[in-house]
Amino acid sequence: MTSFREFHKSLLDLVKSFEEKKTQLKLESDLESDIIKIFGENIDSLSRAKNGLEDVSELAYATAEHHPYWNLLYSCSQISKIILDRWTGELSKEELEEIEWSIKELQHTCNKIKEQVQKND
């Protein structure tokens, strides 16, 4: 058994011990990717979406221009961040303009990728 799987087993025991004390925890595991997420009892869908978006944004920032799809991911994550930040409120004029700019970036990047695909065909 790998050390990560051993850790996971120990963590399950720890979570169970807290559940016996009436602490609500949610554990999600992807052992193939060595990922474990623990959510507390007050987690909601919006918080989970924001947290997941941070991972997507990190990938977009880390790849920068080294991957042909980075700008697609980056622009989508920027749009998503604005939307999630304003989920319970109103979008401002500036935020809508930023979304429009990101949409234009998406279209521009799609066109560049199409051109590259056509060259390769």
MOPAC internal coordinates of N, CA, C and O (Angstrom, degrees):
PM7 1SCF
backbone

  N    0.0000 0     0.00 0     0.00 0    0    0    0
  C    1.4501 1     0.00 0     0.00 0    1    0    0
  C    1.5280 1   108.31 1     0.00 0    2    1    0
  O    1.2310 1   120.59 1   -44.78 1    3    2    1
  N    1.3226 1   116.49 1   135.22 1    3    2    1
  C    1.4600 1   119.60 1   179.48 1    5    3    2
  C    1.5240 1   110.42 1   -72.32 1    6    5    3
  O    1.2310 1   121.36 1   -19.31 1    7    6    5
  N    1.3118 1   115.00 1   160.69 1    7    6    5
  C    1.4622 1   118.96 1  -179.29 1    9    7    6
  C    1.5326 1   111.07 1   -64.61 1   10    9    7
  O    1.2310 1   120.30 1   147.55 1   11   10    9
  N    1.3302 1   117.02 1   -32.45 1   11   10    9
  C    1.4645 1   118.48 1   178.30 1   13   11   10
  C    1.5214 1   110.52 1   -66.59 1   14   13   11
  O    1.2310 1   120.64 1   138.63 1   15   14   13
  N    1.3158 1   116.38 1   -41.37 1   15   14   13
  C    1.4724 1   119.68 1   178.08 1   17   15   14
  C    1.5327 1   110.59 1   -66.32 1   18   17   15
  O    1.2310 1   120.45 1   144.53 1   19   18   17
  N    1.3014 1   116.75 1   -35.47 1   19   18   17
  C    1.4662 1   120.08 1   175.49 1   21   19   18
  C    1.5241 1   110.18 1   -64.65 1   22   21   19
  O    1.2310 1   121.30 1   136.65 1   23   22   21
  N    1.3385 1   115.12 1   -43.35 1   23   22   21
  C    1.4590 1   119.69 1   176.74 1   25   23   22
  C    1.5201 1   110.28 1   -59.60 1   26   25   23
  O    1.2310 1   120.12 1   135.65 1   27   26   25
  N    1.3206 1   117.38 1   -44.35 1   27   26   25
  C    1.4625 1   122.26 1  -179.93 1   29   27   26
  C    1.5285 1   110.57 1   -59.01 1   30   29   27
  O    1.2310 1   120.69 1   134.68 1   31   30   29
  N    1.3125 1   116.29 1   -45.32 1   31   30   29
  C    1.4697 1   120.13 1   179.22 1   33   31   30
  C    1.5320 1   110.46 1   -61.36 1   34   33   31
  O    1.2310 1   120.17 1   136.05 1   35   34   33
  N    1.3072 1   117.28 1   -43.95 1   35   34   33
  C    1.4675 1   120.74 1   178.15 1   37   35   34
  C    1.5228 1   111.29 1   -64.43 1   38   37   35
  O    1.2310 1   120.92 1   142.03 1   39   38   37
  N    1.3169 1   115.85 1   -37.97 1   39   38   37
  C    1.4607 1   120.56 1   179.18 1   41   39   38
  C    1.5248 1   110.50 1   -65.56 1   42   41   39
  O    1.2310 1   120.05 1   139.78 1   43   42   41
  N    1.3167 1   117.51 1   -40.22 1   43   42   41
  C    1.4659 1   120.77 1   176.80 1   45   43   42
  C    1.5247 1   110.60 1   -58.89 1   46   45   43
  O    1.2310 1   120.73 1   138.54 1   47   46   45
  N    1.3295 1   116.20 1   -41.46 1   47   46   45
  C    1.4680 1   120.26 1   177.41 1   49   47   46
  C    1.5279 1   110.90 1   -63.50 1   50   49   47
  O    1.2310 1   120.46 1   138.48 1   51   50   49
  N    1.3380 1   116.72 1   -41.52 1   51   50   49
  C    1.4565 1   121.06 1   178.92 1   53   51   50
  C    1.5320 1   111.01 1   -64.39 1   54   53   51
  O    1.2310 1   120.40 1   135.03 1   55   54   53
  N    1.3217 1   116.83 1   -44.97 1   55   54   53
  C    1.4615 1   121.12 1   178.47 1   57   55   54
  C    1.5251 1   109.77 1   -60.54 1   58   57   55
  O    1.2310 1   120.52 1   136.58 1   59   58   57
  N    1.3126 1   116.60 1   -43.42 1   59   58   57
  C    1.4697 1   120.66 1   179.23 1   61   59   58
  C    1.5279 1   110.43 1   -60.10 1   62   61   59
  O    1.2310 1   120.35 1   139.41 1   63   62   61
  N    1.3325 1   116.94 1   -40.59 1   63   62   61
  C    1.4679 1   119.67 1  -179.56 1   65   63   62
  C    1.5252 1   111.21 1   -63.99 1   66   65   63
  O    1.2310 1   119.96 1   145.01 1   67   66   65
  N    1.3315 1   117.68 1   -34.99 1   67   66   65
  C    1.4561 1   120.37 1   177.66 1   69   67   66
  C    1.5238 1   111.45 1   -75.62 1   70   69   67
  O    1.2310 1   120.28 1   146.05 1   71   70   69
  N    1.3248 1   117.06 1   -33.95 1   71   70   69
  C    1.4620 1   119.93 1   176.55 1   73   71   70
  C    1.5231 1   110.88 1   -64.38 1   74   73   71
  O    1.2310 1   120.55 1   146.41 1   75   74   73
  N    1.3346 1   116.56 1   -33.59 1   75   74   73
  C    1.4634 1   120.52 1   176.66 1   77   75   74
  C    1.5290 1   110.98 1   -66.06 1   78   77   75
  O    1.2310 1   120.45 1   157.12 1   79   78   77
  N    1.3496 1   116.75 1   -22.88 1   79   78   77
  C    1.4683 1   122.16 1   176.50 1   81   79   78
  C    1.5249 1   110.82 1   -92.30 1   82   81   79
  O    1.2310 1   120.67 1  -167.07 1   83   82   81
  N    1.3318 1   116.32 1    12.93 1   83   82   81
  C    1.4658 1   124.14 1   177.96 1   85   83   82
  C    1.5324 1   113.44 1    70.52 1   86   85   83
  O    1.2310 1   119.70 1  -155.86 1   87   86   85
  N    1.3190 1   118.18 1    24.14 1   87   86   85
  C    1.4611 1   122.10 1   173.13 1   89   87   86
  C    1.5169 1   107.57 1   -91.55 1   90   89   87
  O    1.2310 1   121.03 1   -60.30 1   91   90   89
  N    1.3289 1   115.64 1   119.70 1   91   90   89
  C    1.4564 1   120.28 1  -179.04 1   93   91   90
  C    1.5240 1   110.23 1   -83.27 1   94   93   91
  O    1.2310 1   120.83 1   -61.26 1   95   94   93
  N    1.3129 1   116.01 1   118.74 1   95   94   93
  C    1.4531 1   122.73 1   177.01 1   97   95   94
  C    1.5152 1   108.68 1  -128.93 1   98   97   95
  O    1.2310 1   121.32 1   -31.00 1   99   98   97
  N    1.3121 1   115.07 1   149.00 1   99   98   97
  C    1.4638 1   120.09 1   174.06 1  101   99   98
  C    1.5119 1   106.69 1  -122.20 1  102  101   99
  O    1.2310 1   120.70 1   -52.46 1  103  102  101
  N    1.3101 1   116.28 1   127.54 1  103  102  101
  C    1.4573 1   122.60 1  -178.84 1  105  103  102
  C    1.5165 1   108.46 1  -116.69 1  106  105  103
  O    1.2310 1   120.83 1   -52.70 1  107  106  105
  N    1.3216 1   116.01 1   127.30 1  107  106  105
  C    1.4630 1   121.46 1   174.65 1  109  107  106
  C    1.5219 1   107.72 1  -119.25 1  110  109  107
  O    1.2310 1   121.01 1   -48.52 1  111  110  109
  N    1.3128 1   115.67 1   131.48 1  111  110  109
  C    1.4589 1   119.93 1  -176.97 1  113  111  110
  C    1.5156 1   111.22 1  -127.15 1  114  113  111
  O    1.2310 1   121.30 1   -40.68 1  115  114  113
  N    1.3042 1   115.12 1   139.32 1  115  114  113
  C    1.4570 1   123.16 1   170.20 1  117  115  114
  C    1.5229 1   105.39 1  -129.40 1  118  117  115
  O    1.2310 1   121.21 1   -94.43 1  119  118  117
  N    1.3025 1   115.29 1    85.57 1  119  118  117
  C    1.4585 1   120.05 1  -173.23 1  121  119  118
  C    1.5262 1   112.81 1   -68.93 1  122  121  119
  O    1.2310 1   119.81 1   156.06 1  123  122  121
  N    1.3154 1   117.96 1   -23.94 1  123  122  121
  C    1.4597 1   120.41 1   176.67 1  125  123  122
  C    1.5308 1   111.23 1   -66.16 1  126  125  123
  O    1.2310 1   121.00 1   148.79 1  127  126  125
  N    1.3357 1   115.69 1   -31.21 1  127  126  125
  C    1.4677 1   120.76 1  -179.94 1  129  127  126
  C    1.5250 1   112.37 1  -103.22 1  130  129  127
  O    1.2310 1   120.21 1  -175.84 1  131  130  129
  N    1.3242 1   117.21 1     4.16 1  131  130  129
  C    1.4737 1   122.01 1  -177.72 1  133  131  130
  C    1.5193 1   111.82 1    58.16 1  134  133  131
  O    1.2310 1   121.13 1  -130.85 1  135  134  133
  N    1.3339 1   115.45 1    49.15 1  135  134  133
  C    1.4628 1   121.07 1   179.90 1  137  135  134
  C    1.5201 1   109.34 1  -124.34 1  138  137  135
  O    1.2310 1   121.43 1   -46.51 1  139  138  137
  N    1.3134 1   114.86 1   133.49 1  139  138  137
  C    1.4583 1   122.22 1   172.48 1  141  139  138
  C    1.5233 1   107.37 1  -134.14 1  142  141  139
  O    1.2310 1   120.95 1   -48.09 1  143  142  141
  N    1.3227 1   115.79 1   131.91 1  143  142  141
  C    1.4601 1   120.93 1   176.36 1  145  143  142
  C    1.5200 1   107.71 1  -121.84 1  146  145  143
  O    1.2310 1   121.30 1   -43.43 1  147  146  145
  N    1.3213 1   115.11 1   136.57 1  147  146  145
  C    1.4576 1   120.96 1   177.29 1  149  147  146
  C    1.5272 1   107.31 1  -121.55 1  150  149  147
  O    1.2310 1   120.95 1   -52.08 1  151  150  149
  N    1.3173 1   115.78 1   127.92 1  151  150  149
  C    1.4517 1   121.53 1   179.40 1  153  151  150
  C    1.5213 1   108.95 1  -117.05 1  154  153  151
  O    1.2310 1   121.27 1   -41.92 1  155  154  153
  N    1.3167 1   115.18 1   138.08 1  155  154  153
  C    1.4580 1   120.87 1   176.80 1  157  155  154
  C    1.5104 1   111.92 1   -80.12 1  158  157  155
  O    1.2310 1   121.46 1    -3.60 1  159  158  157
  N    1.3157 1   114.81 1   176.40 1  159  158  157
  C    1.4583 1   120.09 1  -173.55 1  161  159  158
  C    1.5323 1   113.71 1   -69.39 1  162  161  159
  O    1.2310 1   119.60 1   161.27 1  163  162  161
  N    1.3212 1   118.37 1   -18.73 1  163  162  161
  C    1.4652 1   120.13 1  -177.96 1  165  163  162
  C    1.5244 1   113.70 1   -99.38 1  166  165  163
  O    1.2310 1   119.95 1  -168.08 1  167  166  165
  N    1.3184 1   117.69 1    11.92 1  167  166  165
  C    1.4609 1   120.81 1  -179.99 1  169  167  166
  C    1.5301 1   109.52 1   -68.48 1  170  169  167
  O    1.2310 1   120.62 1   -38.41 1  171  170  169
  N    1.3199 1   116.41 1   141.59 1  171  170  169
  C    1.4501 1   120.21 1   174.99 1  173  171  170
  C    1.5275 1   109.07 1  -127.29 1  174  173  171
  O    1.2310 1   120.62 1    -6.89 1  175  174  173
  N    1.3034 1   116.41 1   173.11 1  175  174  173
  C    1.4625 1   121.38 1  -175.63 1  177  175  174
  C    1.5241 1   112.19 1   -62.30 1  178  177  175
  O    1.2310 1   120.19 1   141.67 1  179  178  177
  N    1.3202 1   117.23 1   -38.33 1  179  178  177
  C    1.4571 1   120.62 1  -179.68 1  181  179  178
  C    1.5270 1   110.81 1   -65.20 1  182  181  179
  O    1.2310 1   120.26 1   136.40 1  183  182  181
  N    1.3095 1   117.11 1   -43.60 1  183  182  181
  C    1.4722 1   120.52 1   178.16 1  185  183  182
  C    1.5171 1   111.12 1   -63.78 1  186  185  183
  O    1.2310 1   120.54 1   139.78 1  187  186  185
  N    1.3130 1   116.57 1   -40.22 1  187  186  185
  C    1.4696 1   119.76 1   178.02 1  189  187  186
  C    1.5213 1   111.11 1   -64.54 1  190  189  187
  O    1.2310 1   120.34 1   138.93 1  191  190  189
  N    1.3274 1   116.95 1   -41.07 1  191  190  189
  C    1.4631 1   120.58 1   179.40 1  193  191  190
  C    1.5292 1   110.47 1   -63.96 1  194  193  191
  O    1.2310 1   120.19 1   136.05 1  195  194  193
  N    1.3195 1   117.25 1   -43.95 1  195  194  193
  C    1.4638 1   120.69 1   178.67 1  197  195  194
  C    1.5238 1   110.81 1   -61.83 1  198  197  195
  O    1.2310 1   120.67 1   138.60 1  199  198  197
  N    1.3204 1   116.32 1   -41.40 1  199  198  197
  C    1.4573 1   120.65 1   179.74 1  201  199  198
  C    1.5241 1   111.56 1   -64.81 1  202  201  199
  O    1.2310 1   120.53 1   136.57 1  203  202  201
  N    1.3206 1   116.58 1   -43.43 1  203  202  201
  C    1.4570 1   120.46 1   178.09 1  205  203  202
  C    1.5125 1   112.10 1   -65.51 1  206  205  203
  O    1.2310 1   120.73 1   144.24 1  207  206  205
  N    1.3144 1   116.21 1   -35.76 1  207  206  205
  C    1.4611 1   120.71 1   178.76 1  209  207  206
  C    1.5224 1   111.02 1   -64.92 1  210  209  207
  O    1.2310 1   120.16 1   147.68 1  211  210  209
  N    1.3230 1   117.29 1   -32.32 1  211  210  209
  C    1.4686 1   120.16 1   176.67 1  213  211  210
  C    1.5274 1   110.29 1   -59.36 1  214  213  211
  O    1.2310 1   120.25 1   140.79 1  215  214  213
  N    1.3334 1   117.12 1   -39.21 1  215  214  213
  C    1.4618 1   120.66 1   178.03 1  217  215  214
  C    1.5247 1   111.15 1   -65.90 1  218  217  215
  O    1.2310 1   120.58 1   138.27 1  219  218  217
  N    1.3179 1   116.50 1   -41.73 1  219  218  217
  C    1.4672 1   121.29 1   178.35 1  221  219  218
  C    1.5224 1   110.00 1   -64.18 1  222  221  219
  O    1.2310 1   120.66 1   135.26 1  223  222  221
  N    1.3172 1   116.35 1   -44.74 1  223  222  221
  C    1.4643 1   120.51 1   179.80 1  225  223  222
  C    1.5207 1   111.23 1   -62.46 1  226  225  223
  O    1.2310 1   120.49 1   140.72 1  227  226  225
  N    1.3087 1   116.68 1   -39.28 1  227  226  225
  C    1.4631 1   120.36 1   178.72 1  229  227  226
  C    1.5246 1   110.86 1   -61.14 1  230  229  227
  O    1.2310 1   120.34 1   138.53 1  231  230  229
  N    1.3172 1   116.95 1   -41.47 1  231  230  229
  C    1.4633 1   120.14 1   176.97 1  233  231  230
  C    1.5224 1   110.51 1   -63.20 1  234  233  231
  O    1.2310 1   120.57 1   136.62 1  235  234  233
  N    1.3262 1   116.52 1   -43.38 1  235  234  233
  C    1.4697 1   120.09 1   179.66 1  237  235  234
  C    1.5230 1   110.77 1   -62.39 1  238  237  235
  O    1.2310 1   120.10 1   137.55 1  239  238  237
  N    1.3283 1   117.41 1   -42.45 1  239  238  237
  C    1.4684 1   120.56 1   179.93 1  241  239  238
  C    1.5217 1   111.03 1   -68.99 1  242  241  239
  O    1.2310 1   120.47 1   140.72 1  243  242  241
  N    1.3205 1   116.70 1   -39.28 1  243  242  241
  C    1.4685 1   121.02 1  -175.13 1  245  243  242
  C    1.5276 1   111.99 1   -71.05 1  246  245  243
  O    1.2310 1   120.04 1   146.17 1  247  246  245
  N    1.3218 1   117.54 1   -33.83 1  247  246  245
  C    1.4546 1   119.03 1  -177.78 1  249  247  246
  C    1.5154 1   111.81 1   -80.81 1  250  249  247
  O    1.2310 1   120.97 1   151.95 1  251  250  249
  N    1.3386 1   115.75 1   -28.05 1  251  250  249
  C    1.4671 1   122.15 1  -177.84 1  253  251  250
  C    1.5261 1   110.09 1    42.67 1  254  253  251
  O    1.2310 1   120.29 1    44.01 1  255  254  253
  N    1.3043 1   117.06 1  -135.99 1  255  254  253
  C    1.4602 1   119.24 1  -175.38 1  257  255  254
  C    1.5198 1   112.61 1   -86.73 1  258  257  255
  O    1.2310 1   120.20 1  -166.34 1  259  258  257
  N    1.3053 1   117.23 1    13.66 1  259  258  257
  C    1.4587 1   121.17 1  -177.81 1  261  259  258
  C    1.5262 1   112.63 1   -82.65 1  262  261  259
  O    1.2310 1   119.87 1   174.34 1  263  262  261
  N    1.3129 1   117.86 1    -5.66 1  263  262  261
  C    1.4623 1   121.48 1   179.84 1  265  263  262
  C    1.5231 1   108.18 1  -131.31 1  266  265  263
  O    1.2310 1   120.15 1   -42.30 1  267  266  265
  N    1.3130 1   117.31 1   137.70 1  267  266  265
  C    1.4716 1   118.89 1  -175.53 1  269  267  266
  C    1.5336 1   114.20 1   -63.38 1  270  269  267
  O    1.2310 1   119.70 1   160.14 1  271  270  269
  N    1.3231 1   118.18 1   -19.86 1  271  270  269
  C    1.4630 1   120.65 1  -177.64 1  273  271  270
  C    1.5226 1   113.07 1  -101.36 1  274  273  271
  O    1.2310 1   120.14 1  -176.97 1  275  274  273
  N    1.3317 1   117.34 1     3.03 1  275  274  273
  C    1.4634 1   119.03 1  -173.00 1  277  275  274
  C    1.5197 1   112.27 1   -57.31 1  278  277  275
  O    1.2310 1   119.69 1   140.11 1  279  278  277
  N    1.3278 1   118.19 1   -39.89 1  279  278  277
  C    1.4627 1   119.53 1  -176.44 1  281  279  278
  C    1.5255 1   111.43 1   -70.62 1  282  281  279
  O    1.2310 1   120.12 1   149.77 1  283  282  281
  N    1.3155 1   117.38 1   -30.23 1  283  282  281
  C    1.4637 1   119.49 1   174.19 1  285  283  282
  C    1.5273 1   109.63 1   -62.28 1  286  285  283
  O    1.2310 1   120.98 1   131.13 1  287  286  285
  N    1.3204 1   115.74 1   -48.87 1  287  286  285
  C    1.4548 1   120.72 1  -179.51 1  289  287  286
  C    1.5248 1   111.10 1   -64.33 1  290  289  287
  O    1.2310 1   120.92 1   134.79 1  291  290  289
  N    1.3194 1   115.85 1   -45.21 1  291  290  289
  C    1.4637 1   120.44 1  -179.17 1  293  291  290
  C    1.5292 1   111.23 1   -60.54 1  294  293  291
  O    1.2310 1   120.17 1   130.61 1  295  294  293
  N    1.3252 1   117.28 1   -49.39 1  295  294  293
  C    1.4624 1   120.82 1  -177.91 1  297  295  294
  C    1.5280 1   111.44 1   -63.62 1  298  297  295
  O    1.2310 1   120.77 1   138.55 1  299  298  297
  N    1.3230 1   116.14 1   -41.45 1  299  298  297
  C    1.4713 1   119.32 1   177.64 1  301  299  298
  C    1.5292 1   111.12 1   -63.75 1  302  301  299
  O    1.2310 1   120.70 1   139.65 1  303  302  301
  N    1.3208 1   116.28 1   -40.35 1  303  302  301
  C    1.4637 1   118.61 1  -179.51 1  305  303  302
  C    1.5287 1   110.85 1   -68.36 1  306  305  303
  O    1.2310 1   120.13 1   145.00 1  307  306  305
  N    1.3382 1   117.36 1   -35.00 1  307  306  305
  C    1.4672 1   120.06 1   177.51 1  309  307  306
  C    1.5265 1   110.67 1   -65.23 1  310  309  307
  O    1.2310 1   120.46 1   136.06 1  311  310  309
  N    1.3206 1   116.72 1   -43.94 1  311  310  309
  C    1.4687 1   120.70 1   177.01 1  313  311  310
  C    1.5222 1   109.90 1   -60.93 1  314  313  311
  O    1.2310 1   120.86 1   133.60 1  315  314  313
  N    1.3202 1   115.96 1   -46.40 1  315  314  313
  C    1.4686 1   120.54 1  -178.87 1  317  315  314
  C    1.5216 1   111.69 1   -62.34 1  318  317  315
  O    1.2310 1   120.19 1   140.32 1  319  318  317
  N    1.3219 1   117.23 1   -39.68 1  319  318  317
  C    1.4654 1   120.56 1   179.78 1  321  319  318
  C    1.5225 1   110.51 1   -62.57 1  322  321  319
  O    1.2310 1   120.44 1   133.77 1  323  322  321
  N    1.3171 1   116.76 1   -46.23 1  323  322  321
  C    1.4668 1   119.93 1   178.92 1  325  323  322
  C    1.5244 1   110.19 1   -58.97 1  326  325  323
  O    1.2310 1   120.77 1   133.61 1  327  326  325
  N    1.3170 1   116.13 1   -46.39 1  327  326  325
  C    1.4614 1   120.59 1  -177.89 1  329  327  326
  C    1.5274 1   111.20 1   -63.30 1  330  329  327
  O    1.2310 1   120.28 1   134.18 1  331  330  329
  N    1.3221 1   117.07 1   -45.82 1  331  330  329
  C    1.4689 1   119.83 1  -179.25 1  333  331  330
  C    1.5273 1   111.73 1   -66.47 1  334  333  331
  O    1.2310 1   120.27 1   143.07 1  335  334  333
  N    1.3232 1   117.10 1   -36.93 1  335  334  333
  C    1.4673 1   119.93 1   178.14 1  337  335  334
  C    1.5273 1   111.59 1   -64.39 1  338  337  335
  O    1.2310 1   120.09 1   151.25 1  339  338  337
  N    1.3114 1   117.43 1   -28.75 1  339  338  337
  C    1.4691 1   121.90 1  -178.12 1  341  339  338
  C    1.5273 1   112.32 1  -107.78 1  342  341  339
  O    1.2310 1   120.04 1  -165.26 1  343  342  341
  N    1.3142 1   117.53 1    14.74 1  343  342  341
  C    1.4626 1   122.30 1  -174.01 1  345  343  342
  C    1.5287 1   112.75 1   -51.05 1  346  345  343
  O    1.2310 1   120.41 1   140.33 1  347  346  345
  N    1.3150 1   116.83 1   -39.67 1  347  346  345
  C    1.4572 1   119.98 1  -178.09 1  349  347  346
  C    1.5272 1   112.18 1  -102.44 1  350  349  347
  O    1.2310 1   120.25 1  -167.05 1  351  350  349
  N    1.3177 1   117.13 1    12.95 1  351  350  349
  C    1.4589 1   120.63 1  -178.90 1  353  351  350
  C    1.5140 1   111.41 1  -135.53 1  354  353  351
  O    1.2310 1   121.36 1    23.81 1  355  354  353
  N    1.2948 1   115.00 1  -156.19 1  355  354  353
  C    1.4586 1   122.01 1  -178.65 1  357  355  354
  C    1.5270 1   110.27 1  -109.72 1  358  357  355
  O    1.2310 1   120.75 1   -36.29 1  359  358  357
  N    1.3178 1   116.17 1   143.71 1  359  358  357
  C    1.4623 1   120.96 1   174.01 1  361  359  358
  C    1.5241 1   108.69 1   -77.61 1  362  361  359
  O    1.2310 1   121.17 1   -42.30 1  363  362  361
  N    1.3277 1   115.37 1   137.70 1  363  362  361
  C    1.4657 1   119.99 1   177.66 1  365  363  362
  C    1.5294 1   109.42 1   -83.52 1  366  365  363
  O    1.2310 1   121.36 1   -12.23 1  367  366  365
  N    1.3230 1   115.01 1   167.77 1  367  366  365
  C    1.4600 1   120.82 1   176.68 1  369  367  366
  C    1.5344 1   109.81 1   -59.33 1  370  369  367
  O    1.2310 1   120.34 1   136.95 1  371  370  369
  N    1.3346 1   116.96 1   -43.05 1  371  370  369
  C    1.4657 1   121.72 1  -179.51 1  373  371  370
  C    1.5326 1   111.42 1   -64.00 1  374  373  371
  O    1.2310 1   121.05 1   140.03 1  375  374  373
  N    1.3183 1   115.60 1   -39.97 1  375  374  373
  C    1.4703 1   118.87 1   178.35 1  377  375  374
  C    1.5194 1   111.48 1   -66.35 1  378  377  375
  O    1.2310 1   120.27 1   139.75 1  379  378  377
  N    1.3060 1   117.09 1   -40.25 1  379  378  377
  C    1.4670 1   120.28 1   176.63 1  381  379  378
  C    1.5233 1   111.09 1   -63.90 1  382  381  379
  O    1.2310 1   120.59 1   141.79 1  383  382  381
  N    1.3303 1   116.47 1   -38.21 1  383  382  381
  C    1.4626 1   119.66 1   176.46 1  385  383  382
  C    1.5217 1   111.06 1   -65.43 1  386  385  383
  O    1.2310 1   120.45 1   142.21 1  387  386  385
  N    1.3201 1   116.74 1   -37.79 1  387  386  385
  C    1.4682 1   119.87 1   177.55 1  389  387  386
  C    1.5297 1   110.85 1   -66.49 1  390  389  387
  O    1.2310 1   120.60 1   141.59 1  391  390  389
  N    1.3193 1   116.46 1   -38.41 1  391  390  389
  C    1.4709 1   120.26 1   176.46 1  393  391  390
  C    1.5261 1   109.44 1   -63.56 1  394  393  391
  O    1.2310 1   120.10 1   134.77 1  395  394  393
  N    1.3107 1   117.41 1   -45.23 1  395  394  393
  C    1.4655 1   120.67 1   178.59 1  397  395  394
  C    1.5248 1   111.30 1   -59.92 1  398  397  395
  O    1.2310 1   120.42 1   137.73 1  399  398  397
  N    1.3292 1   116.80 1   -42.27 1  399  398  397
  C    1.4605 1   120.78 1   178.12 1  401  399  398
  C    1.5323 1   110.31 1   -61.75 1  402  401  399
  O    1.2310 1   120.42 1   137.14 1  403  402  401
  N    1.3316 1   116.80 1   -42.86 1  403  402  401
  C    1.4690 1   120.60 1   178.93 1  405  403  402
  C    1.5227 1   111.13 1   -64.17 1  406  405  403
  O    1.2310 1   120.34 1   142.85 1  407  406  405
  N    1.3218 1   116.95 1   -37.15 1  407  406  405
  C    1.4703 1   120.74 1   177.37 1  409  407  406
  C    1.5327 1   109.87 1   -63.58 1  410  409  407
  O    1.2310 1   120.54 1   139.17 1  411  410  409
  N    1.3145 1   116.56 1   -40.83 1  411  410  409
  C    1.4684 1   120.09 1   177.15 1  413  411  410
  C    1.5322 1   110.28 1   -63.57 1  414  413  411
  O    1.2310 1   120.40 1   139.89 1  415  414  413
  N    1.3126 1   116.84 1   -40.11 1  415  414  413
  C    1.4701 1   121.00 1   176.54 1  417  415  414
  C    1.5225 1   110.75 1   -62.00 1  418  417  415
  O    1.2310 1   120.59 1   138.82 1  419  418  417
  N    1.3191 1   116.47 1   -41.18 1  419  418  417
  C    1.4671 1   120.57 1   176.96 1  421  419  418
  C    1.5215 1   110.50 1   -60.30 1  422  421  419
  O    1.2310 1   120.34 1   132.68 1  423  422  421
  N    1.3204 1   116.96 1   -47.32 1  423  422  421
  C    1.4624 1   120.80 1  -179.59 1  425  423  422
  C    1.5185 1   111.06 1   -62.40 1  426  425  423
  O    1.2310 1   120.53 1   135.93 1  427  426  425
  N    1.3279 1   116.59 1   -44.07 1  427  426  425
  C    1.4625 1   121.03 1   178.97 1  429  427  426
  C    1.5313 1   110.68 1   -60.41 1  430  429  427
  O    1.2310 1   120.37 1   134.93 1  431  430  429
  N    1.3116 1   116.89 1   -45.07 1  431  430  429
  C    1.4659 1   120.47 1  -179.69 1  433  431  430
  C    1.5243 1   111.31 1   -66.81 1  434  433  431
  O    1.2310 1   120.47 1   140.05 1  435  434  433
  N    1.3207 1   116.70 1   -39.95 1  435  434  433
  C    1.4745 1   120.04 1   176.43 1  437  435  434
  C    1.5190 1   110.87 1   -59.84 1  438  437  435
  O    1.2310 1   120.56 1   136.94 1  439  438  437
  N    1.3138 1   116.53 1   -43.06 1  439  438  437
  C    1.4655 1   120.63 1   179.28 1  441  439  438
  C    1.5271 1   110.83 1   -62.29 1  442  441  439
  O    1.2310 1   120.20 1   138.00 1  443  442  441
  N    1.3343 1   117.22 1   -42.00 1  443  442  441
  C    1.4630 1   120.73 1   178.24 1  445  443  442
  C    1.5344 1   111.23 1   -63.07 1  446  445  443
  O    1.2310 1   120.75 1   139.61 1  447  446  445
  N    1.3156 1   116.18 1   -40.39 1  447  446  445
  C    1.4686 1   119.76 1   179.64 1  449  447  446
  C    1.5231 1   110.22 1   -68.14 1  450  449  447
  O    1.2310 1   120.00 1   138.88 1  451  450  449
  N    1.3283 1   117.61 1   -41.12 1  451  450  449
  C    1.4760 1   121.08 1   176.46 1  453  451  450
  C    1.5114 1   111.09 1   -58.70 1  454  453  451
  O    1.2310 1   120.52 1   135.30 1  455  454  453
  N    1.3285 1   116.62 1   -44.70 1  455  454  453
  C    1.4655 1   120.57 1   178.30 1  457  455  454
  C    1.5152 1   110.99 1   -59.02 1  458  457  455
  O    1.2310 1   120.56 1   137.56 1  459  458  457
  N    1.3119 1   116.53 1   -42.44 1  459  458  457
  C    1.4685 1   120.73 1  -179.72 1  461  459  458
  C    1.5366 1   110.85 1   -65.69 1  462  461  459
  O    1.2310 1   120.76 1   139.75 1  463  462  461
  N    1.3149 1   116.15 1   -40.25 1  463  462  461
  C    1.4688 1   120.42 1   178.61 1  465  463  462
  C    1.5177 1   109.96 1   -64.38 1  466  465  463
  O    1.2310 1   120.40 1   137.53 1  467  466  465
  N    1.3184 1   116.84 1   -42.47 1  467  466  465
  C    1.4705 1   120.52 1   179.42 1  469  467  466
  C    1.5086 1   111.75 1   -64.25 1  470  469  467
  O    1.2310 1   120.12 1   143.08 1  471  470  469
  N    1.3262 1   117.37 1   -36.92 1  471  470  469
  C    1.4644 1   120.96 1   176.51 1  473  471  470
  C    1.5172 1   111.28 1   -64.48 1  474  473  471
  O    1.2310 1   120.66 1   146.07 1  475  474  473
  N    1.3198 1   116.35 1   -33.93 1  475  474  473
  C    1.4777 1   120.81 1  -176.94 1  477  475  474
  C    1.5235 1   112.65 1   -81.84 1  478  477  475
  O    1.2310 1   120.40 1   163.61 1  479  478  477
  N    1.3290 1   116.85 1   -16.39 1  479  478  477
  C    1.4727 1   119.93 1  -178.87 1  481  479  478
  C    1.4987 1   112.45 1   -79.27 1  482  481  479
  O    1.2310 1   120.10 1   180.00 1  483  482  481

